[in-house]
Amino acid sequence: MNATIEQAINEQIKWEMYSANLYLSMSAWLQDEGLSGFANWMRVQYQEETDHALKFYDFILSRGGKVTLSQIDAPPTTWDSVLDVFEATLTHEQEVTRRINELTYLTKEVKDFASDIFMQWFVTEQIEEEENVRDILNKLRLIKGEGQGMLMLDQEMAQRVYTPSTTNA
């Protein structure tokens, strides 16, 4: 495995695990706020991010590389509102997209075609990630984060279930 790609993917594993911890922290805060549906949505997000980290982990191993796990920063633990949580989520997912794009560019630059093919799943996944969060943000803004609309949206968020991806990215 190309050493530069191996190092970059190890860094991405760290970032995906930070993402998982961030969403688990958000889930706990939302639960404390009495919004168990929103907490569920974030807990599922935590599971997805852990899954993404493991995809990168398994890919390094499948290519004969060495996984190097490093320290993960602690995420924030409080937010001002549900709207604030999802605005922070969108900002975070946009940063993930930037990192995925940089890693994808690097695979092309060093002509690591196997890694480039592998990265395409993540490029597509990030489109979905940002779209989902934007949709929730639009709904939160529409109802102004208040009242019966909030309760209905919380119930909708409770319906989300974790479904492991069926691809071996």
Phi and psi in degrees as GROMACS dihedral restraints (atoms count N, CA, C in turn):
[ dihedral_restraints ]
;  ai    aj    ak    al  type     phi  dphi    fc
    3     4     5     6     1   -58.5    20    10
    4     5     6     7     1   128.4    20    10
    6     7     8     9     1   -62.8    20    10
    7     8     9    10     1   -37.0    20    10
    9    10    11    12     1   -66.1    20    10
   10    11    12    13     1   -42.4    20    10
   12    13    14    15     1   -67.4    20    10
   13    14    15    16     1   -42.7    20    10
   15    16    17    18     1   -57.2    20    10
   16    17    18    19     1   -46.2    20    10
   18    19    20    21     1   -63.5    20    10
   19    20    21    22     1   -43.4    20    10
   21    22    23    24     1   -65.9    20    10
   22    23    24    25     1   -38.9    20    10
   24    25    26    27     1   -70.2    20    10
   25    26    27    28     1   -37.5    20    10
   27    28    29    30     1   -60.5    20    10
   28    29    30    31     1   -38.3    20    10
   30    31    32    33     1   -65.6    20    10
   31    32    33    34     1   -37.5    20    10
   33    34    35    36     1   -67.5    20    10
   34    35    36    37     1   -35.7    20    10
   36    37    38    39     1   -58.3    20    10
   37    38    39    40     1   -45.9    20    10
   39    40    41    42     1   -58.3    20    10
   40    41    42    43     1   -44.7    20    10
   42    43    44    45     1   -65.8    20    10
   43    44    45    46     1   -40.4    20    10
   45    46    47    48     1   -65.6    20    10
   46    47    48    49     1   -37.5    20    10
   48    49    50    51     1   -69.9    20    10
   49    50    51    52     1   -35.8    20    10
   51    52    53    54     1   -61.8    20    10
   52    53    54    55     1   -43.7    20    10
   54    55    56    57     1   -57.4    20    10
   55    56    57    58     1   -45.9    20    10
   57    58    59    60     1   -58.7    20    10
   58    59    60    61     1   -46.9    20    10
   60    61    62    63     1   -64.3    20    10
   61    62    63    64     1   -38.7    20    10
   63    64    65    66     1   -59.8    20    10
   64    65    66    67     1   -47.3    20    10
   66    67    68    69     1   -69.3    20    10
   67    68    69    70     1   -32.0    20    10
   69    70    71    72     1   -68.9    20    10
   70    71    72    73     1   -37.8    20    10
   72    73    74    75     1   -64.4    20    10
   73    74    75    76     1   -42.5    20    10
   75    76    77    78     1   -62.7    20    10
   76    77    78    79     1   -40.0    20    10
   78    79    80    81     1   -60.0    20    10
   79    80    81    82     1   -44.3    20    10
   81    82    83    84     1   -63.5    20    10
   82    83    84    85     1   -43.4    20    10
   84    85    86    87     1   -62.4    20    10
   85    86    87    88     1   -45.1    20    10
   87    88    89    90     1   -62.7    20    10
   88    89    90    91     1   -39.2    20    10
   90    91    92    93     1   -62.3    20    10
   91    92    93    94     1   -44.1    20    10
   93    94    95    96     1   -61.5    20    10
   94    95    96    97     1   -29.0    20    10
   96    97    98    99     1   -82.1    20    10
   97    98    99   100     1    -0.7    20    10
   99   100   101   102     1    83.5    20    10
  100   101   102   103     1    19.1    20    10
  102   103   104   105     1  -112.4    20    10
  103   104   105   106     1    74.5    20    10
  105   106   107   108     1   -66.1    20    10
  106   107   108   109     1   -28.5    20    10
  108   109   110   111     1   -66.5    20    10
  109   110   111   112     1   -48.4    20    10
  111   112   113   114     1   -62.5    20    10
  112   113   114   115     1   -38.8    20    10
  114   115   116   117     1   -61.1    20    10
  115   116   117   118     1   -40.9    20    10
  117   118   119   120     1   -61.1    20    10
  118   119   120   121     1   -45.1    20    10
  120   121   122   123     1   -57.3    20    10
  121   122   123   124     1   -44.8    20    10
  123   124   125   126     1   -70.3    20    10
  124   125   126   127     1   -34.3    20    10
  126   127   128   129     1   -64.8    20    10
  127   128   129   130     1   -39.2    20    10
  129   130   131   132     1   -64.3    20    10
  130   131   132   133     1   -38.9    20    10
  132   133   134   135     1   -61.6    20    10
  133   134   135   136     1   -40.5    20    10
  135   136   137   138     1   -56.7    20    10
  136   137   138   139     1   -45.9    20    10
  138   139   140   141     1   -63.6    20    10
  139   140   141   142     1   -40.5    20    10
  141   142   143   144     1   -63.3    20    10
  142   143   144   145     1   -43.1    20    10
  144   145   146   147     1   -66.8    20    10
  145   146   147   148     1   -36.8    20    10
  147   148   149   150     1   -62.8    20    10
  148   149   150   151     1   -42.0    20    10
  150   151   152   153     1   -59.6    20    10
  151   152   153   154     1   -42.7    20    10
  153   154   155   156     1   -62.5    20    10
  154   155   156   157     1   -43.8    20    10
  156   157   158   159     1   -59.3    20    10
  157   158   159   160     1   -41.8    20    10
  159   160   161   162     1   -68.9    20    10
  160   161   162   163     1   -30.6    20    10
  162   163   164   165     1   -62.2    20    10
  163   164   165   166     1   -45.4    20    10
  165   166   167   168     1   -64.0    20    10
  166   167   168   169     1   -44.1    20    10
  168   169   170   171     1   -56.1    20    10
  169   170   171   172     1   -51.7    20    10
  171   172   173   174     1   -65.4    20    10
  172   173   174   175     1   -34.5    20    10
  174   175   176   177     1   -64.4    20    10
  175   176   177   178     1   -45.3    20    10
  177   178   179   180     1   -57.4    20    10
  178   179   180   181     1   -47.9    20    10
  180   181   182   183     1   -63.0    20    10
  181   182   183   184     1   -38.9    20    10
  183   184   185   186     1   -66.6    20    10
  184   185   186   187     1   -22.1    20    10
  186   187   188   189     1   -96.7    20    10
  187   188   189   190     1     5.9    20    10
  189   190   191   192     1    80.4    20    10
  190   191   192   193     1    15.9    20    10
  192   193   194   195     1   -87.6    20    10
  193   194   195   196     1  -179.0    20    10
  195   196   197   198     1  -116.8    20    10
  196   197   198   199     1   124.1    20    10
  198   199   200   201     1   -78.9    20    10
  199   200   201   202     1   130.1    20    10
  201   202   203   204     1  -126.0    20    10
  202   203   204   205     1   104.1    20    10
  204   205   206   207     1   -84.3    20    10
  205   206   207   208     1   138.7    20    10
  207   208   209   210     1  -128.3    20    10
  208   209   210   211     1   168.6    20    10
  210   211   212   213     1   -60.7    20    10
  211   212   213   214     1   140.0    20    10
  213   214   215   216     1  -110.1    20    10
  214   215   216   217     1   130.6    20    10
  216   217   218   219     1   -65.0    20    10
  217   218   219   220     1   150.4    20    10
  219   220   221   222     1   -74.3    20    10
  220   221   222   223     1   137.4    20    10
  222   223   224   225     1   -80.1    20    10
  223   224   225   226     1   166.9    20    10
  225   226   227   228     1   -60.7    20    10
  226   227   228   229     1   162.4    20    10
  228   229   230   231     1  -124.9    20    10
  229   230   231   232     1    -7.1    20    10
  231   232   233   234     1  -137.2    20    10
  232   233   234   235     1   151.6    20    10
  234   235   236   237     1  -139.0    20    10
  235   236   237   238     1   164.4    20    10
  237   238   239   240     1   -80.9    20    10
  238   239   240   241     1   -28.1    20    10
  240   241   242   243     1  -165.9    20    10
  241   242   243   244     1   171.3    20    10
  243   244   245   246     1   -62.9    20    10
  244   245   246   247     1   -41.0    20    10
  246   247   248   249     1   -57.9    20    10
  247   248   249   250     1   -43.1    20    10
  249   250   251   252     1   -60.8    20    10
  250   251   252   253     1   -41.0    20    10
  252   253   254   255     1   -59.2    20    10
  253   254   255   256     1   -47.1    20    10
  255   256   257   258     1   -78.0    20    10
  256   257   258   259     1   -26.4    20    10
  258   259   260   261     1   -66.5    20    10
  259   260   261   262     1   -41.9    20    10
  261   262   263   264     1   -64.5    20    10
  262   263   264   265     1   -36.2    20    10
  264   265   266   267     1   -64.5    20    10
  265   266   267   268     1   -44.9    20    10
  267   268   269   270     1   -63.1    20    10
  268   269   270   271     1   -45.0    20    10
  270   271   272   273     1   -58.5    20    10
  271   272   273   274     1   -42.4    20    10
  273   274   275   276     1   -64.8    20    10
  274   275   276   277     1   -45.8    20    10
  276   277   278   279     1   -64.4    20    10
  277   278   279   280     1   -33.1    20    10
  279   280   281   282     1   -65.5    20    10
  280   281   282   283     1   -35.9    20    10
  282   283   284   285     1   -68.7    20    10
  283   284   285   286     1   -40.0    20    10
  285   286   287   288     1   -59.6    20    10
  286   287   288   289     1   -44.9    20    10
  288   289   290   291     1   -58.7    20    10
  289   290   291   292     1   -44.4    20    10
  291   292   293   294     1   -58.9    20    10
  292   293   294   295     1   -44.9    20    10
  294   295   296   297     1   -65.8    20    10
  295   296   297   298     1   -41.4    20    10
  297   298   299   300     1   -62.2    20    10
  298   299   300   301     1   -44.0    20    10
  300   301   302   303     1   -62.0    20    10
  301   302   303   304     1   -42.1    20    10
  303   304   305   306     1   -63.5    20    10
  304   305   306   307     1   -42.4    20    10
  306   307   308   309     1   -65.4    20    10
  307   308   309   310     1   -40.0    20    10
  309   310   311   312     1   -64.0    20    10
  310   311   312   313     1   -42.9    20    10
  312   313   314   315     1   -60.2    20    10
  313   314   315   316     1   -42.1    20    10
  315   316   317   318     1   -61.7    20    10
  316   317   318   319     1   -40.1    20    10
  318   319   320   321     1   -61.9    20    10
  319   320   321   322     1   -36.0    20    10
  321   322   323   324     1   -72.1    20    10
  322   323   324   325     1   -41.1    20    10
  324   325   326   327     1   -61.5    20    10
  325   326   327   328     1   -40.4    20    10
  327   328   329   330     1   -93.0    20    10
  328   329   330   331     1     3.9    20    10
  330   331   332   333     1    59.1    20    10
  331   332   333   334     1    41.7    20    10
  333   334   335   336     1   -96.0    20    10
  334   335   336   337     1    87.1    20    10
  336   337   338   339     1   -68.5    20    10
  337   338   339   340     1   -34.0    20    10
  339   340   341   342     1   -63.9    20    10
  340   341   342   343     1   -43.4    20    10
  342   343   344   345     1   -68.0    20    10
  343   344   345   346     1   -35.1    20    10
  345   346   347   348     1   -61.9    20    10
  346   347   348   349     1   -45.7    20    10
  348   349   350   351     1   -61.7    20    10
  349   350   351   352     1   -44.1    20    10
  351   352   353   354     1   -57.3    20    10
  352   353   354   355     1   -41.6    20    10
  354   355   356   357     1   -68.7    20    10
  355   356   357   358     1   -23.1    20    10
  357   358   359   360     1   -60.7    20    10
  358   359   360   361     1   -33.9    20    10
  360   361   362   363     1   -60.2    20    10
  361   362   363   364     1   -41.9    20    10
  363   364   365   366     1   -70.7    20    10
  364   365   366   367     1   -35.5    20    10
  366   367   368   369     1   -59.5    20    10
  367   368   369   370     1   -47.7    20    10
  369   370   371   372     1   -65.5    20    10
  370   371   372   373     1   -40.9    20    10
  372   373   374   375     1   -60.1    20    10
  373   374   375   376     1   -38.7    20    10
  375   376   377   378     1   -67.2    20    10
  376   377   378   379     1   -31.2    20    10
  378   379   380   381     1   -60.4    20    10
  379   380   381   382     1   -46.7    20    10
  381   382   383   384     1   -64.7    20    10
  382   383   384   385     1   -42.5    20    10
  384   385   386   387     1   -59.1    20    10
  385   386   387   388     1   -49.9    20    10
  387   388   389   390     1   -65.7    20    10
  388   389   390   391     1   -40.9    20    10
  390   391   392   393     1   -61.2    20    10
  391   392   393   394     1   -44.4    20    10
  393   394   395   396     1   -60.8    20    10
  394   395   396   397     1   -43.4    20    10
  396   397   398   399     1   -69.4    20    10
  397   398   399   400     1   -40.7    20    10
  399   400   401   402     1   -60.0    20    10
  400   401   402   403     1   -39.0    20    10
  402   403   404   405     1   -61.6    20    10
  403   404   405   406     1   -44.9    20    10
  405   406   407   408     1   -65.6    20    10
  406   407   408   409     1   -43.1    20    10
  408   409   410   411     1   -59.3    20    10
  409   410   411   412     1   -43.3    20    10
  411   412   413   414     1   -60.3    20    10
  412   413   414   415     1   -41.7    20    10
  414   415   416   417     1   -66.6    20    10
  415   416   417   418     1   -42.8    20    10
  417   418   419   420     1   -61.7    20    10
  418   419   420   421     1   -40.3    20    10
  420   421   422   423     1   -68.0    20    10
  421   422   423   424     1   -38.3    20    10
  423   424   425   426     1   -61.4    20    10
  424   425   426   427     1   -43.2    20    10
  426   427   428   429     1   -91.5    20    10
  427   428   429   430     1     1.9    20    10
  429   430   431   432     1    58.2    20    10
  430   431   432   433     1    26.7    20    10
  432   433   434   435     1    61.4    20    10
  433   434   435   436     1    29.0    20    10
  435   436   437   438     1  -134.8    20    10
  436   437   438   439     1   165.6    20    10
  438   439   440   441     1    59.5    20    10
  439   440   441   442     1  -151.8    20    10
  441   442   443   444     1   -62.7    20    10
  442   443   444   445     1   -34.3    20    10
  444   445   446   447     1   -57.7    20    10
  445   446   447   448     1   -39.3    20    10
  447   448   449   450     1   -63.8    20    10
  448   449   450   451     1   -42.7    20    10
  450   451   452   453     1   -64.6    20    10
  451   452   453   454     1   -40.6    20    10
  453   454   455   456     1   -66.3    20    10
  454   455   456   457     1   -41.1    20    10
  456   457   458   459     1   -66.6    20    10
  457   458   459   460     1   -37.6    20    10
  459   460   461   462     1   -61.0    20    10
  460   461   462   463     1   -41.1    20    10
  462   463   464   465     1   -64.1    20    10
  463   464   465   466     1   -39.6    20    10
  465   466   467   468     1   -62.5    20    10
  466   467   468   469     1   -42.6    20    10
  468   469   470   471     1   -65.9    20    10
  469   470   471   472     1   -27.1    20    10
  471   472   473   474     1   -67.8    20    10
  472   473   474   475     1   -19.6    20    10
  474   475   476   477     1   -79.2    20    10
  475   476   477   478     1   -14.5    20    10
  477   478   479   480     1   -67.9    20    10
  478   479   480   481     1   134.5    20    10
  480   481   482   483     1  -125.4    20    10
  481   482   483   484     1   150.8    20    10
  483   484   485   486     1   -76.9    20    10
  484   485   486   487     1   127.5    20    10
  486   487   488   489     1  -126.9    20    10
  487   488   489   490     1   108.2    20    10
  489   490   491   492     1   -58.4    20    10
  490   491   492   493     1   142.9    20    10
  492   493   494   495     1   -64.3    20    10
  493   494   495   496     1   148.4    20    10
  495   496   497   498     1   -94.6    20    10
  496   497   498   499     1    -3.8    20    10
  498   499   500   501     1   -94.1    20    10
  499   500   501   502     1   154.7    20    10
  501   502   503   504     1  -101.4    20    10
  502   503   504   505     1    66.7    20    10
